[in-house]
Amino acid sequence: MDLEQIKEGILHGDRRYIAKAITMIEEGYTNIYEILEDFEEYSGKAKIIGITGPPGVGKSTLISKLVKEAINRNHNVGVLLVDPSSPISGGALLGNRVRMIEEVSDPKVYARSLATRGWTGGLSRAIDEAVLILEASGKDIIFIETVGAGQIETEIFKKADIVAVILMPYSGDEIQALKAGLMEIADIYVINKGDLDRNKITGVTLRTIMGKDKRIVYTSALYNEGIKELYDSLINIWDEYSKSGELDKRRKLKIKSSIIEDLNSYFLKLLDDFVKNKEQELEKITEEVYQGKISRYKAAKNVIEEFKDSLHKA
């Protein structure tokens, strides 16, 4: 399977080639970037909807309902579910969540689990490239669900056009969300599991704390209630941001964030190579620190200076 074949397959929306390309990105095959550069003209073609919130609030089930609604409206849909990494394989630990997307067999839908592989913020390093591949394949709306770890998932703001934070009654999640900084990144709050009788109280609590302007939608993914209203709200927000210039602002932030991530990855790779080549020297330095001949801070400073010198010589 050569790169040109993969490229043509993606442009024709073939799932096999979409899957192959994303796998190559996750596994670090740098030659895949040769065709990604050809996809830049498709960047920004899709509406990117970020779905985040604490564990157990029904994010995956809600996405499944939103996907069905998108299909009913004749959209081509992509779904990226970011999962913790398996400590053994490094792959997506909860990858079987894709099966929760009821419409995954529909030809208009492509769903994929991505492993965080140590990446912070509840996301995967491959997320930008996966989004671009889905856009090139013709997807016009893409849902990204974060891990659901709770208090670190604000990075989704730098990846999505719109962020929906999912909460539920009885769990006190609205307070957790505020502590986690989700208040600043949420464009809309979704109080799911509307079959529970305290959902309106949760909404009142949020409005009291955050003010009356924050958008709140009540849903029950289990009983398919409020899904159309939520979908309409997401599209309306996107349209508002498109007209006001907010969308352009956010997409520029996404580009800047991705460039910084690429720089970080590059220098981390250089540092990793440097450390591997200095294994014996580091063992010696470790022994000196242990024997009290040099402080750890002085040792680290010396190693850093040596690393900086290696960069100048490169």
Summary of the structure (lengths in Angstrom):
residues: 314
radius of gyration: 22.2
end to end distance: 35.1
largest distance: 70.9
contacts: 964
relative contact order: 0.11
helix: 55%
strand: 14%
